[in-house]
Amino acid sequence: MKDVPTKNRPKYRALWEQAVNRFTAEFIADFCTKTGAIDWDKLVQFGSGQKN
């Protein structure tokens, strides 16, 4: 593949950035408090597969 990924990177950069923004927004909505702090209890509960 050598330099194929490097050549194609500019084509997909905007899509990559949109995906990162989307995932970040989803994480904030699901696992952060209103002040922006990570709700570790909620995140650990999700990661362990336990339902509340």
VEXLUM-407071 format. One record per atom (N, C-alpha, C, O): residue number from 1; residue in one letter; atom name; x negated, z, y. Coordinates in nm, 2 decimals, padded with zeros to 4 digits, m for minus. Example, Ala and Ser with C-alpha at 12.3 -4.5 7.8 and 13.67 -1.06 7.14 Angstrom:
2
+-----+------+------+--------+--------+--------+
| pos | code | site |     px |     pz |     py |
+-----+------+------+--------+--------+--------+
|   1 |    A |    N | m01.32 |  00.78 | m00.57 |
|   1 |    A |   CA | m01.23 |  00.78 | m00.45 |
|   1 |    A |    C | m01.32 |  00.78 | m00.33 |
|   1 |    A |    O | m01.42 |  00.85 | m00.33 |
|   2 |    S |    N | m01.28 |  00.71 | m00.22 |
|   2 |    S |   CA | m01.37 |  00.71 | m00.11 |
|   2 |    S |    C | m01.29 |  00.79 |  00.00 |
|   2 |    S |    O | m01.34 |  00.80 |  00.11 |
+-----+------+------+--------+--------+--------+
***
This chain:
52
+-----+------+------+--------+--------+--------+
| pos | code | site |     px |     pz |     py |
+-----+------+------+--------+--------+--------+
|   1 |    M |    N | m00.08 |  00.00 | m00.12 |
|   1 |    M |   CA |  00.00 |  00.00 |  00.00 |
|   1 |    M |    C | m00.09 |  00.00 |  00.13 |
|   1 |    M |    O | m00.04 | m00.05 |  00.23 |
|   2 |    K |    N | m00.20 |  00.05 |  00.12 |
|   2 |    K |   CA | m00.30 |  00.06 |  00.23 |
|   2 |    K |    C | m00.23 |  00.09 |  00.36 |
|   2 |    K |    O | m00.19 |  00.20 |  00.38 |
|   3 |    D |    N | m00.23 | m00.01 |  00.45 |
|   3 |    D |   CA | m00.18 |  00.02 |  00.58 |
|   3 |    D |    C | m00.03 | m00.02 |  00.61 |
|   3 |    D |    O |  00.01 | m00.03 |  00.72 |
|   4 |    V |    N |  00.04 | m00.05 |  00.50 |
|   4 |    V |   CA |  00.18 | m00.09 |  00.51 |
|   4 |    V |    C |  00.27 |  00.02 |  00.58 |
|   4 |    V |    O |  00.34 |  00.00 |  00.67 |
|   5 |    P |    N |  00.25 |  00.15 |  00.54 |
|   5 |    P |   CA |  00.33 |  00.26 |  00.60 |
|   5 |    P |    C |  00.30 |  00.27 |  00.75 |
|   5 |    P |    O |  00.39 |  00.29 |  00.84 |
|   6 |    T |    N |  00.17 |  00.25 |  00.79 |
|   6 |    T |   CA |  00.13 |  00.26 |  00.93 |
|   6 |    T |    C |  00.19 |  00.15 |  01.01 |
|   6 |    T |    O |  00.24 |  00.17 |  01.12 |
|   7 |    K |    N |  00.20 |  00.03 |  00.95 |
|   7 |    K |   CA |  00.26 | m00.08 |  01.02 |
|   7 |    K |    C |  00.41 | m00.06 |  01.04 |
|   7 |    K |    O |  00.47 | m00.11 |  01.15 |
|   8 |    N |    N |  00.48 |  00.00 |  00.95 |
|   8 |    N |   CA |  00.62 |  00.01 |  00.96 |
|   8 |    N |    C |  00.67 |  00.14 |  01.03 |
|   8 |    N |    O |  00.79 |  00.15 |  01.06 |
|   9 |    R |    N |  00.58 |  00.23 |  01.06 |
|   9 |    R |   CA |  00.62 |  00.35 |  01.12 |
|   9 |    R |    C |  00.69 |  00.33 |  01.25 |
|   9 |    R |    O |  00.79 |  00.40 |  01.27 |
|  10 |    P |    N |  00.65 |  00.25 |  01.34 |
|  10 |    P |   CA |  00.72 |  00.23 |  01.47 |
|  10 |    P |    C |  00.87 |  00.18 |  01.45 |
|  10 |    P |    O |  00.95 |  00.22 |  01.53 |
|  11 |    K |    N |  00.89 |  00.11 |  01.34 |
|  11 |    K |   CA |  01.03 |  00.06 |  01.32 |
|  11 |    K |    C |  01.12 |  00.18 |  01.29 |
|  11 |    K |    O |  01.24 |  00.17 |  01.33 |
|  12 |    Y |    N |  01.07 |  00.28 |  01.22 |
|  12 |    Y |   CA |  01.16 |  00.39 |  01.18 |
|  12 |    Y |    C |  01.14 |  00.52 |  01.26 |
|  12 |    Y |    O |  01.21 |  00.61 |  01.23 |
|  13 |    R |    N |  01.06 |  00.52 |  01.36 |
|  13 |    R |   CA |  01.04 |  00.64 |  01.44 |
|  13 |    R |    C |  01.16 |  00.69 |  01.50 |
|  13 |    R |    O |  01.19 |  00.81 |  01.49 |
|  14 |    A |    N |  01.24 |  00.61 |  01.56 |
|  14 |    A |   CA |  01.37 |  00.65 |  01.63 |
|  14 |    A |    C |  01.47 |  00.71 |  01.52 |
|  14 |    A |    O |  01.53 |  00.82 |  01.55 |
|  15 |    L |    N |  01.48 |  00.65 |  01.41 |
|  15 |    L |   CA |  01.56 |  00.70 |  01.30 |
|  15 |    L |    C |  01.51 |  00.83 |  01.25 |
|  15 |    L |    O |  01.59 |  00.92 |  01.22 |
|  16 |    W |    N |  01.38 |  00.85 |  01.24 |
|  16 |    W |   CA |  01.32 |  00.97 |  01.19 |
|  16 |    W |    C |  01.35 |  01.08 |  01.29 |
|  16 |    W |    O |  01.39 |  01.19 |  01.25 |
|  17 |    E |    N |  01.34 |  01.06 |  01.42 |
|  17 |    E |   CA |  01.36 |  01.16 |  01.52 |
|  17 |    E |    C |  01.51 |  01.20 |  01.52 |
|  17 |    E |    O |  01.54 |  01.31 |  01.55 |
|  18 |    Q |    N |  01.60 |  01.10 |  01.50 |
|  18 |    Q |   CA |  01.74 |  01.13 |  01.50 |
|  18 |    Q |    C |  01.77 |  01.23 |  01.38 |
|  18 |    Q |    O |  01.85 |  01.32 |  01.39 |
|  19 |    A |    N |  01.71 |  01.20 |  01.27 |
|  19 |    A |   CA |  01.73 |  01.28 |  01.15 |
|  19 |    A |    C |  01.68 |  01.42 |  01.17 |
|  19 |    A |    O |  01.75 |  01.52 |  01.14 |
|  20 |    V |    N |  01.56 |  01.43 |  01.23 |
|  20 |    V |   CA |  01.51 |  01.57 |  01.26 |
|  20 |    V |    C |  01.60 |  01.64 |  01.35 |
|  20 |    V |    O |  01.63 |  01.76 |  01.33 |
|  21 |    N |    N |  01.65 |  01.58 |  01.46 |
|  21 |    N |   CA |  01.74 |  01.64 |  01.55 |
|  21 |    N |    C |  01.87 |  01.68 |  01.48 |
|  21 |    N |    O |  01.92 |  01.79 |  01.51 |
|  22 |    R |    N |  01.92 |  01.60 |  01.40 |
|  22 |    R |   CA |  02.05 |  01.63 |  01.33 |
|  22 |    R |    C |  02.03 |  01.75 |  01.23 |
|  22 |    R |    O |  02.11 |  01.84 |  01.23 |
|  23 |    F |    N |  01.92 |  01.75 |  01.16 |
|  23 |    F |   CA |  01.89 |  01.87 |  01.07 |
|  23 |    F |    C |  01.86 |  02.00 |  01.15 |
|  23 |    F |    O |  01.91 |  02.10 |  01.10 |
|  24 |    T |    N |  01.80 |  01.98 |  01.26 |
|  24 |    T |   CA |  01.77 |  02.10 |  01.34 |
|  24 |    T |    C |  01.90 |  02.16 |  01.40 |
|  24 |    T |    O |  01.92 |  02.28 |  01.39 |
|  25 |    A |    N |  01.99 |  02.07 |  01.45 |
|  25 |    A |   CA |  02.12 |  02.12 |  01.50 |
|  25 |    A |    C |  02.20 |  02.18 |  01.39 |
|  25 |    A |    O |  02.26 |  02.29 |  01.41 |
|  26 |    E |    N |  02.20 |  02.13 |  01.27 |
|  26 |    E |   CA |  02.27 |  02.19 |  01.16 |
|  26 |    E |    C |  02.22 |  02.32 |  01.12 |
|  26 |    E |    O |  02.29 |  02.42 |  01.09 |
|  27 |    F |    N |  02.08 |  02.33 |  01.12 |
|  27 |    F |   CA |  02.02 |  02.46 |  01.09 |
|  27 |    F |    C |  02.06 |  02.57 |  01.19 |
|  27 |    F |    O |  02.10 |  02.68 |  01.16 |
|  28 |    I |    N |  02.05 |  02.53 |  01.32 |
|  28 |    I |   CA |  02.09 |  02.62 |  01.43 |
|  28 |    I |    C |  02.23 |  02.67 |  01.41 |
|  28 |    I |    O |  02.26 |  02.79 |  01.43 |
|  29 |    A |    N |  02.32 |  02.57 |  01.39 |
|  29 |    A |   CA |  02.46 |  02.60 |  01.37 |
|  29 |    A |    C |  02.49 |  02.70 |  01.26 |
|  29 |    A |    O |  02.58 |  02.78 |  01.26 |
|  30 |    D |    N |  02.42 |  02.68 |  01.15 |
|  30 |    D |   CA |  02.45 |  02.75 |  01.02 |
|  30 |    D |    C |  02.37 |  02.88 |  01.01 |
|  30 |    D |    O |  02.42 |  02.98 |  00.95 |
|  31 |    F |    N |  02.25 |  02.89 |  01.07 |
|  31 |    F |   CA |  02.16 |  03.00 |  01.04 |
|  31 |    F |    C |  02.10 |  03.07 |  01.16 |
|  31 |    F |    O |  02.01 |  03.15 |  01.14 |
|  32 |    C |    N |  02.16 |  03.05 |  01.28 |
|  32 |    C |   CA |  02.10 |  03.12 |  01.40 |
|  32 |    C |    C |  02.22 |  03.19 |  01.47 |
|  32 |    C |    O |  02.33 |  03.16 |  01.46 |
|  33 |    T |    N |  02.18 |  03.30 |  01.53 |
|  33 |    T |   CA |  02.27 |  03.38 |  01.61 |
|  33 |    T |    C |  02.30 |  03.31 |  01.74 |
|  33 |    T |    O |  02.24 |  03.21 |  01.77 |
|  34 |    K |    N |  02.39 |  03.36 |  01.82 |
|  34 |    K |   CA |  02.43 |  03.30 |  01.95 |
|  34 |    K |    C |  02.31 |  03.31 |  02.05 |
|  34 |    K |    O |  02.30 |  03.23 |  02.14 |
|  35 |    T |    N |  02.21 |  03.40 |  02.02 |
|  35 |    T |   CA |  02.10 |  03.41 |  02.11 |
|  35 |    T |    C |  01.98 |  03.32 |  02.06 |
|  35 |    T |    O |  01.88 |  03.31 |  02.13 |
|  36 |    G |    N |  02.00 |  03.25 |  01.95 |
|  36 |    G |   CA |  01.90 |  03.16 |  01.90 |
|  36 |    G |    C |  01.81 |  03.22 |  01.80 |
|  36 |    G |    O |  01.72 |  03.14 |  01.74 |
|  37 |    A |    N |  01.82 |  03.34 |  01.76 |
|  37 |    A |   CA |  01.74 |  03.41 |  01.66 |
|  37 |    A |    C |  01.79 |  03.36 |  01.52 |
|  37 |    A |    O |  01.91 |  03.34 |  01.50 |
|  38 |    I |    N |  01.70 |  03.36 |  01.43 |
|  38 |    I |   CA |  01.73 |  03.32 |  01.29 |
|  38 |    I |    C |  01.81 |  03.44 |  01.23 |
|  38 |    I |    O |  01.76 |  03.55 |  01.23 |
|  39 |    D |    N |  01.92 |  03.41 |  01.17 |
|  39 |    D |   CA |  01.99 |  03.52 |  01.09 |
|  39 |    D |    C |  01.94 |  03.52 |  00.95 |
|  39 |    D |    O |  01.98 |  03.44 |  00.86 |
|  40 |    W |    N |  01.83 |  03.60 |  00.93 |
|  40 |    W |   CA |  01.76 |  03.60 |  00.81 |
|  40 |    W |    C |  01.85 |  03.63 |  00.69 |
|  40 |    W |    O |  01.83 |  03.58 |  00.58 |
|  41 |    D |    N |  01.94 |  03.73 |  00.71 |
|  41 |    D |   CA |  02.03 |  03.77 |  00.60 |
|  41 |    D |    C |  02.11 |  03.65 |  00.55 |
|  41 |    D |    O |  02.12 |  03.62 |  00.43 |
|  42 |    K |    N |  02.16 |  03.57 |  00.64 |
|  42 |    K |   CA |  02.24 |  03.46 |  00.61 |
|  42 |    K |    C |  02.16 |  03.35 |  00.54 |
|  42 |    K |    O |  02.20 |  03.29 |  00.44 |
|  43 |    L |    N |  02.04 |  03.33 |  00.59 |
|  43 |    L |   CA |  01.95 |  03.23 |  00.54 |
|  43 |    L |    C |  01.90 |  03.26 |  00.39 |
|  43 |    L |    O |  01.90 |  03.18 |  00.31 |
|  44 |    V |    N |  01.87 |  03.39 |  00.37 |
|  44 |    V |   CA |  01.83 |  03.43 |  00.24 |
|  44 |    V |    C |  01.94 |  03.43 |  00.14 |
|  44 |    V |    O |  01.92 |  03.39 |  00.03 |
|  45 |    Q |    N |  02.06 |  03.46 |  00.19 |
|  45 |    Q |   CA |  02.18 |  03.46 |  00.10 |
|  45 |    Q |    C |  02.20 |  03.31 |  00.06 |
|  45 |    Q |    O |  02.23 |  03.29 | m00.06 |
|  46 |    F |    N |  02.19 |  03.22 |  00.15 |
|  46 |    F |   CA |  02.21 |  03.08 |  00.12 |
|  46 |    F |    C |  02.10 |  03.03 |  00.02 |
|  46 |    F |    O |  02.13 |  02.96 | m00.07 |
|  47 |    G |    N |  01.98 |  03.07 |  00.05 |
|  47 |    G |   CA |  01.87 |  03.03 | m00.04 |
|  47 |    G |    C |  01.87 |  03.09 | m00.18 |
|  47 |    G |    O |  01.82 |  03.03 | m00.27 |
|  48 |    S |    N |  01.94 |  03.20 | m00.19 |
|  48 |    S |   CA |  01.95 |  03.26 | m00.32 |
|  48 |    S |    C |  02.07 |  03.21 | m00.40 |
|  48 |    S |    O |  02.08 |  03.24 | m00.52 |
|  49 |    G |    N |  02.15 |  03.13 | m00.33 |
|  49 |    G |   CA |  02.27 |  03.07 | m00.40 |
|  49 |    G |    C |  02.39 |  03.17 | m00.41 |
|  49 |    G |    O |  02.48 |  03.14 | m00.48 |
|  50 |    Q |    N |  02.38 |  03.28 | m00.35 |
|  50 |    Q |   CA |  02.49 |  03.38 | m00.36 |
|  50 |    Q |    C |  02.60 |  03.35 | m00.25 |
|  50 |    Q |    O |  02.57 |  03.31 | m00.14 |
|  51 |    K |    N |  02.72 |  03.36 | m00.30 |
|  51 |    K |   CA |  02.83 |  03.34 | m00.21 |
|  51 |    K |    C |  02.87 |  03.48 | m00.15 |
|  51 |    K |    O |  02.86 |  03.58 | m00.21 |
|  52 |    N |    N |  02.92 |  03.47 | m00.03 |
|  52 |    N |   CA |  02.96 |  03.59 |  00.04 |
|  52 |    N |    C |  03.11 |  03.62 |  00.02 |
|  52 |    N |    O |  03.16 |  03.72 |  00.07 |
+-----+------+------+--------+--------+--------+
***
